[in-house]
Amino acid sequence: MFIQTEPTPNPNVLKFLPGRDVAPLGVREFLNINQATASPLAEALFNLEDVAGVFFGADYVSVTKAPHGLDWSDMKPPILAAIMDHFTSGAPLIRTEEAVADAGEDTEIVAEIKALLDSRIRPAVAQDGGDILFDSFDEDSGVLSLRMRGACAGCPSSSATLKAGVEQMMKHYVPEVTRVEQVI
């Protein structure tokens, strides 16, 4: 198995591409070892020194390192080994699936925002090893709140991405949107 690595705009996140589907049913993020117990792979990665976050995209794994920890040159070999061991073992990515609560019907504007996120924005953000999720939309003020995950969470250029890219696109296609904010 050959696993490629790619840098991301966030210097503390590296993207690992195993050449196969990772999370085809939906992205997953783990921010600590307690969350990681839901996934054998995430748990194995958190057991490595200085791993501070794990994100599963459709066909990649992004790993966040502690800001003042080891260098990537020291971290990459054990991360590559953990990913390879997981995929060759045949173990499931997630031990148990959580029940998904039905949030009810979206308004027409929210449905339009989510469709734009899914079709134009999320694929672009995934190229950098991250994800962007709808959080809320205040129809009175026009403020759209989004949540950055994976390599995008804490990335130095994420606020520029939100303002220069996402906000401009949303305002263009969904005129009801007046401002985009990041939820932390």
C-alpha positions as CSV (number, residue, x, y, z in Angstrom):
1,M,0.0,0.0,0.0
2,F,1.4,3.4,-1.0
3,I,0.2,6.4,1.0
4,Q,0.8,9.9,-0.4
5,T,1.1,12.9,1.8
6,E,0.2,16.5,0.9
7,P,0.9,19.7,2.9
8,T,-2.1,21.9,3.7
9,P,-2.3,25.6,4.2
10,N,-2.2,24.9,7.9
11,P,1.5,24.1,8.8
12,N,0.2,21.9,11.8
13,V,-1.9,19.7,9.5
14,L,-0.7,17.1,7.0
15,K,-3.0,15.2,4.6
16,F,-2.5,11.5,4.1
17,L,-4.0,9.9,1.0
18,P,-4.2,6.1,1.2
19,G,-5.5,5.7,-2.4
20,R,-8.8,4.3,-1.3
21,D,-12.1,5.4,0.3
22,V,-11.7,6.6,3.9
23,A,-15.0,8.0,5.0
24,P,-17.4,7.7,2.0
25,L,-20.5,8.0,4.1
26,G,-19.5,11.4,5.7
27,V,-16.5,13.2,7.2
28,R,-15.6,12.7,10.8
29,E,-13.4,14.7,13.1
30,F,-11.8,13.7,16.4
31,L,-10.3,16.4,18.6
32,N,-9.2,14.3,21.6
33,I,-8.5,10.7,22.6
34,N,-12.0,10.4,24.2
35,Q,-13.7,11.1,20.9
36,A,-11.2,8.9,19.1
37,T,-12.4,5.7,20.9
38,A,-15.2,5.6,18.3
39,S,-12.6,4.7,15.6
40,P,-9.8,2.2,15.7
41,L,-7.7,4.3,13.3
42,A,-8.3,7.6,15.2
43,E,-7.5,5.9,18.5
44,A,-4.3,4.5,17.0
45,L,-3.3,7.9,15.7
46,F,-4.0,9.7,19.0
47,N,-1.8,7.1,20.8
48,L,1.2,8.5,18.8
49,E,3.2,11.4,20.3
50,D,2.0,14.9,19.6
51,V,-1.1,14.0,17.6
52,A,-3.7,16.7,18.5
53,G,-6.5,16.0,15.9
54,V,-7.6,13.6,13.3
55,F,-10.0,14.2,10.4
56,F,-11.4,11.6,8.0
57,G,-12.4,13.0,4.6
58,A,-13.9,10.9,1.8
59,D,-10.5,9.7,0.6
60,Y,-8.0,11.1,3.0
61,V,-6.9,11.4,6.6
62,S,-5.7,14.8,8.0
63,V,-3.6,14.7,11.1
64,T,-3.1,17.8,13.3
65,K,0.1,18.0,15.3
66,A,0.7,19.8,18.6
67,P,2.0,23.3,17.7
68,H,5.2,23.1,19.6
69,G,5.7,19.3,19.3
70,L,7.7,17.0,17.1
71,D,8.6,17.9,13.5
72,W,6.6,16.3,10.7
73,S,9.8,14.4,9.7
74,D,9.6,12.6,13.1
75,M,5.9,12.1,13.1
76,K,5.2,10.9,9.5
77,P,6.7,7.4,9.8
78,P,4.5,6.2,12.8
79,I,1.4,7.9,11.3
80,L,2.0,6.2,7.9
81,A,2.5,2.9,9.7
82,A,-0.8,3.3,11.7
83,I,-2.8,4.2,8.6
84,M,-1.3,1.2,6.7
85,D,-1.9,-1.2,9.6
86,H,-5.5,-0.1,9.8
87,F,-6.4,-0.5,6.2
88,T,-4.6,-3.8,5.8
89,S,-6.3,-5.2,8.9
90,G,-9.8,-4.8,7.5
91,A,-11.0,-3.2,10.7
92,P,-14.0,-0.8,10.4
93,L,-13.3,2.9,10.4
94,I,-16.0,3.5,13.0
95,R,-16.8,1.0,15.7
96,T,-20.5,2.0,16.0
97,E,-22.5,4.5,14.0
98,E,-24.2,7.2,16.1
99,A,-27.9,7.8,15.5
100,V,-28.5,10.8,13.3
101,A,-31.2,13.1,14.7
102,D,-33.7,14.5,12.2
103,A,-33.3,18.3,12.4
104,G,-36.6,18.9,10.6
105,E,-37.3,20.8,7.4
106,D,-34.9,23.5,6.2
107,T,-36.2,26.8,4.9
108,E,-35.8,27.4,1.2
109,I,-32.8,29.8,1.9
110,V,-31.1,27.3,4.3
111,A,-31.6,24.5,1.7
112,E,-30.0,26.8,-1.0
113,I,-27.1,27.6,1.3
114,K,-26.5,23.9,2.1
115,A,-26.7,23.0,-1.6
116,L,-24.1,25.7,-2.4
117,L,-21.8,24.5,0.4
118,D,-22.0,20.9,-0.8
119,S,-21.6,21.5,-4.5
120,R,-19.0,24.4,-4.7
121,I,-17.4,25.1,-1.4
122,R,-16.8,21.9,0.5
123,P,-15.1,20.1,-2.4
124,A,-12.6,23.1,-2.6
125,V,-12.0,23.1,1.1
126,A,-11.5,19.3,1.1
127,Q,-8.6,19.8,-1.3
128,D,-6.8,21.5,1.6
129,G,-7.6,18.6,4.0
130,G,-10.5,20.3,5.8
131,D,-14.2,20.7,5.8
132,I,-16.8,23.5,6.3
133,L,-20.2,22.8,7.8
134,F,-23.4,24.8,8.1
135,D,-24.1,25.9,11.7
136,S,-26.9,28.4,11.4
137,F,-28.5,31.2,9.4
138,D,-30.2,34.2,11.0
139,E,-32.8,35.2,8.4
140,D,-33.4,38.6,10.2
141,S,-29.7,39.7,10.0
142,G,-28.5,37.6,7.1
143,V,-25.6,36.3,9.1
144,L,-24.5,32.8,8.1
145,S,-22.5,30.9,10.7
146,L,-20.2,28.1,9.5
147,R,-17.9,25.7,11.3
148,M,-14.4,24.9,10.0
149,R,-13.0,21.4,10.6
150,G,-9.9,19.4,9.8
151,A,-7.0,21.3,8.4
152,C,-9.1,24.5,8.2
153,A,-9.8,24.7,11.9
154,G,-7.1,27.0,13.3
155,C,-5.5,27.6,9.9
156,P,-3.9,31.0,9.5
157,S,-5.7,31.5,6.1
158,S,-9.2,30.3,7.2
159,S,-10.5,33.7,8.0
160,A,-9.4,34.9,4.6
161,T,-11.0,31.9,3.0
162,L,-14.3,32.7,4.8
163,K,-14.3,36.4,3.9
164,A,-12.7,36.5,0.4
165,G,-14.0,33.2,-0.9
166,V,-17.1,31.8,1.0
167,E,-18.7,35.1,1.9
168,Q,-18.4,36.5,-1.6
169,M,-19.8,33.4,-3.2
170,M,-22.7,33.2,-0.8
171,K,-23.6,36.8,-1.2
172,H,-23.5,36.3,-5.0
173,Y,-25.7,33.2,-5.1
174,V,-27.8,33.8,-2.0
175,P,-28.5,37.5,-1.7
176,E,-30.1,37.0,1.7
177,V,-26.7,36.3,3.1
178,T,-25.1,39.6,4.3
179,R,-22.2,38.2,6.3
180,V,-20.4,34.9,7.0
181,E,-18.9,34.2,10.4
182,Q,-16.9,31.3,11.8
183,V,-18.2,29.4,14.8
184,I,-15.4,28.1,17.0
